[in-house]
Amino acid sequence: MRPHLLRASLTLLVILLAAEARAESSVWIVTSPTSTVYLAGSYHILRSSDYPLPPEFEAAYRQSAKIVFEVPPGAMEEPEVRARLAGMAIYEDTR
């Protein structure tokens, strides 16, 4: 992914979250003249009752050439992965 498109995507996500945006699903589409990026809420924290996922997820998956997860599917079963991610979610300066 191009660095400027990644920055734009992350900026949009932060703006949407900061404004407490609400949507029918947690799939957002970010486009440029040459690329499309789908930003989707995490699937690995959903309950079984959250399935099936909204149609926007399936559409995004079908239209994507590459899917990137912040954690590979299944990796959260490994205690060391959970511990590493939990450590990243906490500031080290007591905040």
Biopython code that builds the backbone (N, CA, C, O; Angstrom):
import numpy as np
from Bio.PDB.StructureBuilder import StructureBuilder

atoms = [
    (1, "MET", "N", (0.847, -1.169, 0.000)),
    (1, "MET", "CA", (0.000, 0.000, 0.000)),
    (1, "MET", "C", (0.894, 1.234, 0.000)),
    (1, "MET", "O", (1.933, 1.259, 0.661)),
    (2, "ARG", "N", (0.498, 2.221, -0.719)),
    (2, "ARG", "CA", (1.271, 3.461, -0.777)),
    (2, "ARG", "C", (1.208, 4.172, 0.567)),
    (2, "ARG", "O", (0.154, 4.214, 1.203)),
    (3, "PRO", "N", (2.352, 4.740, 1.007)),
    (3, "PRO", "CA", (2.374, 5.401, 2.321)),
    (3, "PRO", "C", (1.346, 6.511, 2.464)),
    (3, "PRO", "O", (0.724, 6.644, 3.518)),
    (4, "HIS", "N", (1.153, 7.322, 1.405)),
    (4, "HIS", "CA", (0.193, 8.428, 1.532)),
    (4, "HIS", "C", (-1.237, 7.910, 1.641)),
    (4, "HIS", "O", (-2.063, 8.522, 2.318)),
    (5, "LEU", "N", (-1.536, 6.800, 0.990)),
    (5, "LEU", "CA", (-2.876, 6.231, 1.085)),
    (5, "LEU", "C", (-3.095, 5.625, 2.470)),
    (5, "LEU", "O", (-4.185, 5.730, 3.032)),
    (6, "LEU", "N", (-2.074, 5.000, 3.010)),
    (6, "LEU", "CA", (-2.168, 4.460, 4.365)),
    (6, "LEU", "C", (-2.389, 5.583, 5.372)),
    (6, "LEU", "O", (-3.248, 5.469, 6.247)),
    (7, "ARG", "N", (-1.619, 6.669, 5.258)),
    (7, "ARG", "CA", (-1.792, 7.812, 6.164)),
    (7, "ARG", "C", (-3.195, 8.395, 6.046)),
    (7, "ARG", "O", (-3.831, 8.707, 7.053)),
    (8, "ALA", "N", (-3.671, 8.540, 4.822)),
    (8, "ALA", "CA", (-5.008, 9.087, 4.610)),
    (8, "ALA", "C", (-6.063, 8.163, 5.214)),
    (8, "ALA", "O", (-7.028, 8.629, 5.819)),
    (9, "SER", "N", (-5.879, 6.863, 5.050)),
    (9, "SER", "CA", (-6.826, 5.894, 5.596)),
    (9, "SER", "C", (-6.855, 5.954, 7.113)),
    (9, "SER", "O", (-7.927, 5.974, 7.718)),
    (10, "LEU", "N", (-5.696, 5.983, 7.720)),
    (10, "LEU", "CA", (-5.631, 6.036, 9.174)),
    (10, "LEU", "C", (-6.172, 7.356, 9.711)),
    (10, "LEU", "O", (-6.831, 7.384, 10.751)),
    (11, "THR", "N", (-5.896, 8.443, 9.007)),
    (11, "THR", "CA", (-6.424, 9.746, 9.419)),
    (11, "THR", "C", (-7.947, 9.741, 9.381)),
    (11, "THR", "O", (-8.599, 10.229, 10.304)),
    (12, "LEU", "N", (-8.504, 9.194, 8.325)),
    (12, "LEU", "CA", (-9.958, 9.113, 8.212)),
    (12, "LEU", "C", (-10.533, 8.271, 9.344)),
    (12, "LEU", "O", (-11.546, 8.639, 9.939)),
    (13, "LEU", "N", (-9.906, 7.163, 9.639)),
    (13, "LEU", "CA", (-10.384, 6.303, 10.716)),
    (13, "LEU", "C", (-10.371, 7.041, 12.050)),
    (13, "LEU", "O", (-11.335, 6.959, 12.811)),
    (14, "VAL", "N", (-9.300, 7.756, 12.338)),
    (14, "VAL", "CA", (-9.213, 8.510, 13.589)),
    (14, "VAL", "C", (-10.298, 9.577, 13.656)),
    (14, "VAL", "O", (-10.932, 9.755, 14.696)),
    (15, "ILE", "N", (-10.512, 10.281, 12.564)),
    (15, "ILE", "CA", (-11.553, 11.318, 12.530)),
    (15, "ILE", "C", (-12.924, 10.701, 12.786)),
    (15, "ILE", "O", (-13.718, 11.233, 13.560)),
    (16, "LEU", "N", (-13.191, 9.584, 12.134)),
    (16, "LEU", "CA", (-14.487, 8.939, 12.321)),
    (16, "LEU", "C", (-14.677, 8.469, 13.758)),
    (16, "LEU", "O", (-15.752, 8.635, 14.335)),
    (17, "LEU", "N", (-13.644, 7.890, 14.325)),
    (17, "LEU", "CA", (-13.749, 7.408, 15.695)),
    (17, "LEU", "C", (-13.831, 8.567, 16.685)),
    (17, "LEU", "O", (-14.573, 8.493, 17.664)),
    (18, "ALA", "N", (-13.083, 9.624, 16.439)),
    (18, "ALA", "CA", (-13.096, 10.774, 17.336)),
    (18, "ALA", "C", (-14.468, 11.436, 17.357)),
    (18, "ALA", "O", (-14.898, 11.952, 18.389)),
    (19, "ALA", "N", (-15.136, 11.422, 16.248)),
    (19, "ALA", "CA", (-16.464, 12.030, 16.161)),
    (19, "ALA", "C", (-17.555, 11.068, 16.610)),
    (19, "ALA", "O", (-18.742, 11.379, 16.512)),
    (20, "GLU", "N", (-17.153, 9.898, 17.103)),
    (20, "GLU", "CA", (-18.097, 8.867, 17.512)),
    (20, "GLU", "C", (-19.080, 8.565, 16.390)),
    (20, "GLU", "O", (-20.294, 8.547, 16.592)),
    (21, "ALA", "N", (-18.534, 8.333, 15.215)),
    (21, "ALA", "CA", (-19.360, 8.045, 14.047)),
    (21, "ALA", "C", (-20.099, 6.727, 14.241)),
    (21, "ALA", "O", (-19.571, 5.786, 14.833)),
    (22, "ARG", "N", (-21.285, 6.676, 13.754)),
    (22, "ARG", "CA", (-22.087, 5.467, 13.811)),
    (22, "ARG", "C", (-22.434, 5.076, 12.383)),
    (22, "ARG", "O", (-22.648, 5.930, 11.523)),
    (23, "ALA", "N", (-22.485, 3.769, 12.148)),
    (23, "ALA", "CA", (-22.804, 3.281, 10.812)),
    (23, "ALA", "C", (-23.571, 1.976, 10.944)),
    (23, "ALA", "O", (-23.609, 1.370, 12.015)),
    (24, "GLU", "N", (-24.176, 1.553, 9.855)),
    (24, "GLU", "CA", (-24.885, 0.275, 9.842)),
    (24, "GLU", "C", (-23.915, -0.885, 10.009)),
    (24, "GLU", "O", (-24.263, -1.905, 10.603)),
    (25, "SER", "N", (-22.708, -0.739, 9.492)),
    (25, "SER", "CA", (-21.677, -1.761, 9.662)),
    (25, "SER", "C", (-20.360, -1.054, 9.935)),
    (25, "SER", "O", (-20.267, 0.170, 9.843)),
    (26, "SER", "N", (-19.357, -1.830, 10.268)),
    (26, "SER", "CA", (-18.057, -1.212, 10.556)),
    (26, "SER", "C", (-17.096, -1.369, 9.391)),
    (26, "SER", "O", (-15.916, -1.658, 9.589)),
    (27, "VAL", "N", (-17.595, -1.179, 8.179)),
    (27, "VAL", "CA", (-16.756, -1.175, 6.980)),
    (27, "VAL", "C", (-16.808, 0.222, 6.375)),
    (27, "VAL", "O", (-17.876, 0.735, 6.040)),
    (28, "TRP", "N", (-15.635, 0.821, 6.244)),
    (28, "TRP", "CA", (-15.533, 2.130, 5.599)),
    (28, "TRP", "C", (-14.729, 1.962, 4.326)),
    (28, "TRP", "O", (-13.860, 1.095, 4.241)),
    (29, "ILE", "N", (-15.018, 2.788, 3.341)),
    (29, "ILE", "CA", (-14.312, 2.737, 2.061)),
    (29, "ILE", "C", (-13.572, 4.049, 1.881)),
    (29, "ILE", "O", (-14.158, 5.127, 1.977)),
    (30, "VAL", "N", (-12.268, 3.942, 1.616)),
    (30, "VAL", "CA", (-11.427, 5.109, 1.348)),
    (30, "VAL", "C", (-10.921, 4.951, -0.077)),
    (30, "VAL", "O", (-10.324, 3.933, -0.425)),
    (31, "THR", "N", (-11.165, 5.972, -0.902)),
    (31, "THR", "CA", (-10.758, 5.856, -2.302)),
    (31, "THR", "C", (-9.863, 7.016, -2.716)),
    (31, "THR", "O", (-9.891, 8.104, -2.141)),
    (32, "SER", "N", (-9.081, 6.734, -3.724)),
    (32, "SER", "CA", (-8.288, 7.750, -4.405)),
    (32, "SER", "C", (-8.511, 7.499, -5.891)),
    (32, "SER", "O", (-9.206, 6.546, -6.246)),
    (33, "PRO", "N", (-7.950, 8.315, -6.765)),
    (33, "PRO", "CA", (-8.146, 8.058, -8.188)),
    (33, "PRO", "C", (-7.610, 6.694, -8.650)),
    (33, "PRO", "O", (-8.046, 6.171, -9.676)),
    (34, "THR", "N", (-6.666, 6.121, -7.894)),
    (34, "THR", "CA", (-6.053, 4.861, -8.335)),
    (34, "THR", "C", (-6.234, 3.687, -7.381)),
    (34, "THR", "O", (-5.884, 2.560, -7.731)),
    (35, "SER", "N", (-6.772, 3.921, -6.185)),
    (35, "SER", "CA", (-6.850, 2.837, -5.197)),
    (35, "SER", "C", (-8.120, 2.927, -4.370)),
    (35, "SER", "O", (-8.741, 3.981, -4.235)),
    (36, "THR", "N", (-8.472, 1.781, -3.826)),
    (36, "THR", "CA", (-9.565, 1.704, -2.864)),
    (36, "THR", "C", (-9.073, 0.886, -1.682)),
    (36, "THR", "O", (-8.473, -0.176, -1.854)),
    (37, "VAL", "N", (-9.330, 1.388, -0.485)),
    (37, "VAL", "CA", (-8.971, 0.671, 0.737)),
    (37, "VAL", "C", (-10.242, 0.506, 1.547)),
    (37, "VAL", "O", (-10.994, 1.461, 1.745)),
    (38, "TYR", "N", (-10.477, -0.709, 2.012)),
    (38, "TYR", "CA", (-11.604, -0.987, 2.890)),
    (38, "TYR", "C", (-11.061, -1.096, 4.305)),
    (38, "TYR", "O", (-10.112, -1.840, 4.553)),
    (39, "LEU", "N", (-11.653, -0.366, 5.227)),
    (39, "LEU", "CA", (-11.280, -0.434, 6.636)),
    (39, "LEU", "C", (-12.433, -1.115, 7.357)),
    (39, "LEU", "O", (-13.571, -0.648, 7.326)),
    (40, "ALA", "N", (-12.115, -2.221, 8.002)),
    (40, "ALA", "CA", (-13.177, -2.983, 8.649)),
    (40, "ALA", "C", (-12.873, -3.162, 10.129)),
    (40, "ALA", "O", (-11.722, -3.349, 10.527)),
    (41, "GLY", "N", (-13.914, -3.102, 10.926)),
    (41, "GLY", "CA", (-13.761, -3.358, 12.352)),
    (41, "GLY", "C", (-13.296, -4.776, 12.592)),
    (41, "GLY", "O", (-13.518, -5.661, 11.765)),
    (42, "SER", "N", (-12.656, -4.991, 13.714)),
    (42, "SER", "CA", (-12.079, -6.292, 14.026)),
    (42, "SER", "C", (-13.135, -7.387, 14.104)),
    (42, "SER", "O", (-14.183, -7.227, 14.730)),
    (43, "TYR", "N", (-12.838, -8.468, 13.470)),
    (43, "TYR", "CA", (-13.769, -9.591, 13.497)),
    (43, "TYR", "C", (-13.468, -10.538, 14.645)),
    (43, "TYR", "O", (-14.369, -11.250, 15.089)),
    (44, "HIS", "N", (-12.244, -10.577, 15.144)),
    (44, "HIS", "CA", (-11.866, -11.590, 16.120)),
    (44, "HIS", "C", (-12.390, -11.316, 17.526)),
    (44, "HIS", "O", (-12.192, -12.133, 18.426)),
    (45, "ILE", "N", (-13.042, -10.204, 17.725)),
    (45, "ILE", "CA", (-13.613, -9.942, 19.041)),
    (45, "ILE", "C", (-15.133, -10.068, 19.033)),
    (45, "ILE", "O", (-15.794, -9.756, 20.023)),
    (46, "LEU", "N", (-15.670, -10.519, 17.929)),
    (46, "LEU", "CA", (-17.116, -10.654, 17.831)),
    (46, "LEU", "C", (-17.596, -11.937, 18.504)),
    (46, "LEU", "O", (-16.855, -12.908, 18.649)),
    (47, "ARG", "N", (-18.837, -11.902, 18.900)),
    (47, "ARG", "CA", (-19.482, -13.087, 19.457)),
    (47, "ARG", "C", (-20.076, -13.901, 18.316)),
    (47, "ARG", "O", (-20.278, -13.379, 17.220)),
    (48, "SER", "N", (-20.352, -15.149, 18.561)),
    (48, "SER", "CA", (-20.963, -15.971, 17.512)),
    (48, "SER", "C", (-22.326, -15.412, 17.113)),
    (48, "SER", "O", (-22.774, -15.624, 15.986)),
    (49, "SER", "N", (-22.989, -14.700, 18.028)),
    (49, "SER", "CA", (-24.292, -14.112, 17.708)),
    (49, "SER", "C", (-24.187, -12.921, 16.748)),
    (49, "SER", "O", (-25.200, -12.462, 16.220)),
    (50, "ASP", "N", (-22.955, -12.414, 16.519)),
    (50, "ASP", "CA", (-22.767, -11.303, 15.586)),
    (50, "ASP", "C", (-22.749, -11.760, 14.130)),
    (50, "ASP", "O", (-22.729, -10.933, 13.218)),
    (51, "TYR", "N", (-22.756, -13.054, 13.915)),
    (51, "TYR", "CA", (-22.723, -13.593, 12.560)),
    (51, "TYR", "C", (-24.135, -13.896, 12.103)),
    (51, "TYR", "O", (-24.983, -14.195, 12.943)),
    (52, "PRO", "N", (-24.426, -13.835, 10.826)),
    (52, "PRO", "CA", (-23.495, -13.507, 9.753)),
    (52, "PRO", "C", (-23.135, -12.021, 9.771)),
    (52, "PRO", "O", (-23.905, -11.180, 10.235)),
    (53, "LEU", "N", (-21.956, -11.729, 9.257)),
    (53, "LEU", "CA", (-21.503, -10.344, 9.170)),
    (53, "LEU", "C", (-22.352, -9.591, 8.157)),
    (53, "LEU", "O", (-22.948, -10.204, 7.271)),
    (54, "PRO", "N", (-22.413, -8.269, 8.279)),
    (54, "PRO", "CA", (-23.168, -7.484, 7.293)),
    (54, "PRO", "C", (-22.621, -7.715, 5.881)),
    (54, "PRO", "O", (-21.438, -8.015, 5.718)),
    (55, "PRO", "N", (-23.459, -7.578, 4.878)),
    (55, "PRO", "CA", (-23.054, -7.813, 3.490)),
    (55, "PRO", "C", (-21.851, -6.969, 3.053)),
    (55, "PRO", "O", (-21.113, -7.368, 2.152)),
    (56, "GLU", "N", (-21.649, -5.805, 3.684)),
    (56, "GLU", "CA", (-20.518, -4.943, 3.328)),
    (56, "GLU", "C", (-19.179, -5.648, 3.539)),
    (56, "GLU", "O", (-18.233, -5.413, 2.787)),
    (57, "PHE", "N", (-19.091, -6.510, 4.556)),
    (57, "PHE", "CA", (-17.854, -7.264, 4.788)),
    (57, "PHE", "C", (-17.570, -8.193, 3.621)),
    (57, "PHE", "O", (-16.462, -8.204, 3.084)),
    (58, "GLU", "N", (-18.567, -8.972, 3.229)),
    (58, "GLU", "CA", (-18.369, -9.913, 2.122)),
    (58, "GLU", "C", (-18.020, -9.176, 0.835)),
    (58, "GLU", "O", (-17.164, -9.629, 0.076)),
    (59, "ALA", "N", (-18.677, -8.043, 0.582)),
    (59, "ALA", "CA", (-18.376, -7.257, -0.622)),
    (59, "ALA", "C", (-16.930, -6.760, -0.581)),
    (59, "ALA", "O", (-16.221, -6.824, -1.586)),
    (60, "ALA", "N", (-16.497, -6.271, 0.571)),
    (60, "ALA", "CA", (-15.113, -5.789, 0.695)),
    (60, "ALA", "C", (-14.128, -6.926, 0.473)),
    (60, "ALA", "O", (-13.128, -6.749, -0.224)),
    (61, "TYR", "N", (-14.394, -8.085, 1.051)),
    (61, "TYR", "CA", (-13.499, -9.236, 0.869)),
    (61, "TYR", "C", (-13.426, -9.641, -0.597)),
    (61, "TYR", "O", (-12.340, -9.890, -1.119)),
    (62, "ARG", "N", (-14.575, -9.707, -1.263)),
    (62, "ARG", "CA", (-14.600, -10.109, -2.683)),
    (62, "ARG", "C", (-13.837, -9.128, -3.568)),
    (62, "ARG", "O", (-13.207, -9.540, -4.542)),
    (63, "GLN", "N", (-13.885, -7.846, -3.245)),
    (63, "GLN", "CA", (-13.282, -6.824, -4.095)),
    (63, "GLN", "C", (-11.830, -6.520, -3.735)),
    (63, "GLN", "O", (-11.211, -5.654, -4.354)),
    (64, "SER", "N", (-11.285, -7.215, -2.751)),
    (64, "SER", "CA", (-9.927, -6.916, -2.285)),
    (64, "SER", "C", (-8.906, -7.869, -2.899)),
    (64, "SER", "O", (-9.132, -9.074, -3.006)),
    (65, "ALA", "N", (-7.774, -7.286, -3.298)),
    (65, "ALA", "CA", (-6.663, -8.098, -3.794)),
    (65, "ALA", "C", (-5.813, -8.600, -2.637)),
    (65, "ALA", "O", (-5.125, -9.614, -2.763)),
    (66, "LYS", "N", (-5.858, -7.892, -1.505)),
    (66, "LYS", "CA", (-5.035, -8.245, -0.350)),
    (66, "LYS", "C", (-5.799, -7.898, 0.919)),
    (66, "LYS", "O", (-6.415, -6.837, 1.017)),
    (67, "ILE", "N", (-5.751, -8.806, 1.889)),
    (67, "ILE", "CA", (-6.390, -8.567, 3.183)),
    (67, "ILE", "C", (-5.305, -8.595, 4.242)),
    (67, "ILE", "O", (-4.499, -9.525, 4.290)),
    (68, "VAL", "N", (-5.281, -7.570, 5.098)),
    (68, "VAL", "CA", (-4.261, -7.460, 6.137)),
    (68, "VAL", "C", (-4.973, -7.378, 7.482)),
    (68, "VAL", "O", (-5.863, -6.550, 7.674)),
    (69, "PHE", "N", (-4.576, -8.239, 8.402)),
    (69, "PHE", "CA", (-5.115, -8.237, 9.751)),
    (69, "PHE", "C", (-4.061, -7.700, 10.700)),
    (69, "PHE", "O", (-2.868, -7.902, 10.475)),
    (70, "GLU", "N", (-4.484, -7.013, 11.767)),
    (70, "GLU", "CA", (-3.508, -6.546, 12.746)),
    (70, "GLU", "C", (-2.908, -7.725, 13.495)),
    (70, "GLU", "O", (-1.782, -7.645, 13.986)),
    (71, "VAL", "N", (-3.652, -8.812, 13.585)),
    (71, "VAL", "CA", (-3.179, -10.063, 14.166)),
    (71, "VAL", "C", (-3.669, -11.173, 13.251)),
    (71, "VAL", "O", (-4.850, -11.204, 12.908)),
    (72, "PRO", "N", (-2.795, -12.080, 12.848)),
    (72, "PRO", "CA", (-3.252, -13.166, 11.978)),
    (72, "PRO", "C", (-4.384, -13.967, 12.638)),
    (72, "PRO", "O", (-4.353, -14.198, 13.846)),
    (73, "PRO", "N", (-5.376, -14.388, 11.854)),
    (73, "PRO", "CA", (-6.464, -15.182, 12.424)),
    (73, "PRO", "C", (-5.906, -16.399, 13.171)),
    (73, "PRO", "O", (-5.013, -17.091, 12.682)),
    (74, "GLY", "N", (-6.440, -16.636, 14.342)),
    (74, "GLY", "CA", (-6.003, -17.756, 15.155)),
    (74, "GLY", "C", (-4.849, -17.449, 16.094)),
    (74, "GLY", "O", (-4.630, -18.184, 17.056)),
    (75, "ALA", "N", (-4.102, -16.372, 15.835)),
    (75, "ALA", "CA", (-2.928, -16.051, 16.649)),
    (75, "ALA", "C", (-3.312, -15.654, 18.070)),
    (75, "ALA", "O", (-2.506, -15.807, 18.987)),
    (76, "MET", "N", (-4.521, -15.150, 18.268)),
    (76, "MET", "CA", (-4.931, -14.731, 19.607)),
    (76, "MET", "C", (-5.100, -15.917, 20.552)),
    (76, "MET", "O", (-5.294, -15.728, 21.753)),
    (77, "GLU", "N", (-5.028, -17.125, 20.027)),
    (77, "GLU", "CA", (-5.073, -18.317, 20.877)),
    (77, "GLU", "C", (-3.743, -18.526, 21.592)),
    (77, "GLU", "O", (-3.678, -19.259, 22.578)),
    (78, "GLU", "N", (-2.680, -17.886, 21.100)),
    (78, "GLU", "CA", (-1.348, -18.063, 21.677)),
    (78, "GLU", "C", (-1.149, -17.059, 22.817)),
    (78, "GLU", "O", (-1.274, -15.854, 22.601)),
    (79, "PRO", "N", (-0.843, -17.540, 24.024)),
    (79, "PRO", "CA", (-0.690, -16.638, 25.173)),
    (79, "PRO", "C", (0.347, -15.538, 24.960)),
    (79, "PRO", "O", (0.144, -14.410, 25.410)),
    (80, "GLU", "N", (1.453, -15.843, 24.281)),
    (80, "GLU", "CA", (2.484, -14.812, 24.081)),
    (80, "GLU", "C", (1.997, -13.697, 23.171)),
    (80, "GLU", "O", (2.392, -12.544, 23.344)),
    (81, "VAL", "N", (1.149, -14.018, 22.208)),
    (81, "VAL", "CA", (0.587, -12.988, 21.322)),
    (81, "VAL", "C", (-0.371, -12.105, 22.114)),
    (81, "VAL", "O", (-0.322, -10.880, 22.003)),
    (82, "ARG", "N", (-1.239, -12.718, 22.909)),
    (82, "ARG", "CA", (-2.171, -11.937, 23.736)),
    (82, "ARG", "C", (-1.410, -11.025, 24.697)),
    (82, "ARG", "O", (-1.776, -9.864, 24.879)),
    (83, "ALA", "N", (-0.359, -11.550, 25.304)),
    (83, "ALA", "CA", (0.424, -10.752, 26.256)),
    (83, "ALA", "C", (1.106, -9.581, 25.548)),
    (83, "ALA", "O", (1.124, -8.466, 26.070)),
    (84, "ARG", "N", (1.668, -9.830, 24.361)),
    (84, "ARG", "CA", (2.342, -8.754, 23.616)),
    (84, "ARG", "C", (1.355, -7.661, 23.233)),
    (84, "ARG", "O", (1.660, -6.477, 23.378)),
    (85, "LEU", "N", (0.179, -8.040, 22.746)),
    (85, "LEU", "CA", (-0.822, -7.045, 22.363)),
    (85, "LEU", "C", (-1.346, -6.290, 23.576)),
    (85, "LEU", "O", (-1.556, -5.079, 23.506)),
    (86, "ALA", "N", (-1.558, -6.985, 24.679)),
    (86, "ALA", "CA", (-2.014, -6.308, 25.897)),
    (86, "ALA", "C", (-0.977, -5.288, 26.343)),
    (86, "ALA", "O", (-1.341, -4.206, 26.803)),
    (87, "GLY", "N", (0.296, -5.607, 26.218)),
    (87, "GLY", "CA", (1.359, -4.671, 26.578)),
    (87, "GLY", "C", (1.385, -3.444, 25.694)),
    (87, "GLY", "O", (1.748, -2.359, 26.148)),
    (88, "MET", "N", (1.007, -3.600, 24.441)),
    (88, "MET", "CA", (0.975, -2.464, 23.511)),
    (88, "MET", "C", (-0.204, -1.536, 23.784)),
    (88, "MET", "O", (-0.203, -0.390, 23.334)),
    (89, "ALA", "N", (-1.194, -2.009, 24.503)),
    (89, "ALA", "CA", (-2.401, -1.223, 24.752)),
    (89, "ALA", "C", (-2.295, -0.383, 26.013)),
    (89, "ALA", "O", (-3.239, 0.321, 26.371)),
    (90, "ILE", "N", (-1.166, -0.449, 26.682)),
    (90, "ILE", "CA", (-1.002, 0.262, 27.954)),
    (90, "ILE", "C", (0.198, 1.194, 27.862)),
    (90, "ILE", "O", (1.275, 0.793, 27.421)),
    (91, "TYR", "N", (0.005, 2.434, 28.277)),
    (91, "TYR", "CA", (1.113, 3.363, 28.350)),
    (91, "TYR", "C", (2.071, 2.932, 29.471)),
    (91, "TYR", "O", (1.635, 2.455, 30.518)),
    (92, "GLU", "N", (3.336, 3.100, 29.248)),
    (92, "GLU", "CA", (4.320, 2.724, 30.259)),
    (92, "GLU", "C", (4.547, 3.808, 31.297)),
    (92, "GLU", "O", (5.255, 3.578, 32.277)),
    (93, "ASP", "N", (3.963, 4.986, 31.105)),
    (93, "ASP", "CA", (4.185, 6.092, 32.046)),
    (93, "ASP", "C", (2.984, 6.272, 32.996)),
    (93, "ASP", "O", (2.671, 7.393, 33.397)),
    (94, "THR", "N", (2.332, 5.189, 33.342)),
    (94, "THR", "CA", (1.206, 5.121, 34.282)),
    (94, "THR", "C", (-0.086, 5.788, 33.821)),
    (94, "THR", "O", (-1.021, 5.901, 34.613)),
    (95, "ARG", "N", (-0.170, 6.228, 32.585)),
    (95, "ARG", "CA", (-1.444, 6.781, 32.097)),
    (95, "ARG", "C", (-2.400, 5.661, 31.792)),
    (95, "ARG", "O", (-3.528, 5.911, 31.369)),
]
sb = StructureBuilder()
sb.init_structure("model")
sb.init_model(0)
sb.init_chain("A")
sb.init_seg("    ")
for serial, (resi, resn, name, xyz) in enumerate(atoms, 1):
    if name == "N":
        sb.init_residue(resn, " ", resi, " ")
    sb.init_atom(name, np.array(xyz, "f"), 0.0, 1.0, " ", f" {name:<3s}", serial, name[0])
structure = sb.get_structure()
